Amino acid sequence: MSAMGVLSQLLALITALLLAPLLTGWVNQWRHWLQNKSAPGVLQPYRMLHKLFQKESLVAEHASQLFRMAPYVKFGCMLLACAIIPTLSTDLPLSPAADAIALVGLFALARVFISLAAMDIGTAFGSLGARREMLVGFLAEPALLMVLFCASMITRSTSLTVIVETLANRELAIYPSMLLAGVAFTMVSLAENARVPVDNPDTHLELTMIHEALILEYSARHLALLEWAASLKLFAYSCIGLALFFPWGVAEAGTPLAMLLALPVLVFKLALGGMAMALIETASAKMRIFRVPEFLGTAFLLAVIGLLVNVLLGVG
């Protein structure tokens, strides 16, 4: 493990920790602007985290150690996921230890822990949110795997760093399979990050909420970690999308200058992606929970068709 590799890994972690709340604030700001509402400041997530960390944590009387441990597990899983996704550089020591399949496993592990913690207290809302969260995960994870396999067939590797290096260095070409996979990934990303049309991050209506129902019993530092983890998850999915479909601008050499130049490129791409997500949410309506299987089933079907197109065209 080289010194520059360690530096690249540390910079990737620090970038994720700092930019994730900013990305959430950026998306929320654009949502309010597009809806002709008074928008909160782009730094509002930082203020919320600071306020929550200053408060005293209250835990339900019958809460087990699982309830207390779940926020730390979810935060750790999301941070580790961000560590193996190439954001500034492909020289990441942790990347060879986990490929795209392990990345999906990290998301699944975080989902299982937070769902079990939501049911641990025994409240109706927590159990409702846990069942809905597992339903979304059961449908979204296979679709995400198929999207990742579309890129893997082109690059002949399931490592995200290899995918970025291969796609970035190839001649510019339009892959029909990647167009289908891009639509499928967008649908999965909206569902996994509790965005419209699957969920609404601003709502607290008992009959519609998914993400909010899971964290309803948390407070103070536990709630801060969960909100920070949600921002990290949005950041991770955004960086996965950039790695698969817009891999240009990521530094391949582990030099400080190259990573310094890659940072404004990453911020620019994330800003455009955040605007696009806000536009999609504004143009969409919240669907009924019974329509979510159809929505994610369509994403899975599109990704599978992309795989078949790769096979028929002999891509790879």
C-alpha positions, 0 to 999 in steps of 0.5 A: 500500500503506497503513501499516495494510495493512503492519501487518495483513500483519506481524501475520498473519505473526507470528500464524502463526509463533507460533500454529502450533506452539501449535496442533500442541501443542494437538491432540497434547495432546487426542489423548493425553487422549482416548486416556487417555494422559499428555499432553505439554505444549501448549508441547512443539513450542516446546521441540522447535524450540528444541532442534533449532535448537541442534544441529549439522546433519548432512547425508548425504555425497552430498546435493545443494544441493536437499536442503539447500534444500528445508526453506527452500523448504517453510518459505517456501511455508507462511509465504507461504500463511499470509500470503495467508489472512485470519486477523486482517484482510482488509486484506492487501497480498499477498492480491490477488497470489494467489487460491485457485488460487495457494494450492493451487499453493504447497502443491504447490510445497512438496510437490514440493521435499520429495519430490525432496529425500527421493529425493535421498539415495537411501534406500529410506524416502525414495523410499517416502515421496516416492511416497506423498506425491505420491499423496496430493497428486495426489488431495488437490489437485483435491478442495481446488480443488473445495472452494474453487470451491464457495465461489467460486461463491457469492461470485463470486471466488477471492480468500479475502479477498473470500470472507470479506468476502462470506460474513461480511456475508451473512444467515445461510443454510444452503448445502447445497453448503457442507455437502458441501464442509465434509465434503470439506475435513475429509477433505482436511485430514486427508490433507494434514496427515498425520493419522489415518486417512491417516497417523499423525504419532506413528508411525515404522513404515517400512511405514506412515509418509508424512510421517516418511519424507520427513524421516527424513534431516534433522537440527538446523535443517533438521528444525526448519524442516520441523517448523515448516513442518508446523505452519504447514501445519496452521495454514494449512488450519485458517484456510482452513476458518475462512475458508470455513465460519466467516468471522465475527470477521475484522476488515475494517477495518485498525485495530489495535483491530479486529485486537486483537479478532479475535485472541481470536476466532481463538484460540477457533475454532482451539481448537475446531477442534483439539479436533474434529480430535483427536476425529476422529483418536481415533475413526478407525483408520489405513487401509491406503495402498491405501484412501487413493485411495478416501478422497480420491476420496470427498472429490473426489466430495463437492466436485463434488456441491457444485458441481453443487448450486450450479449446480442451485440457481442460487447466486451 
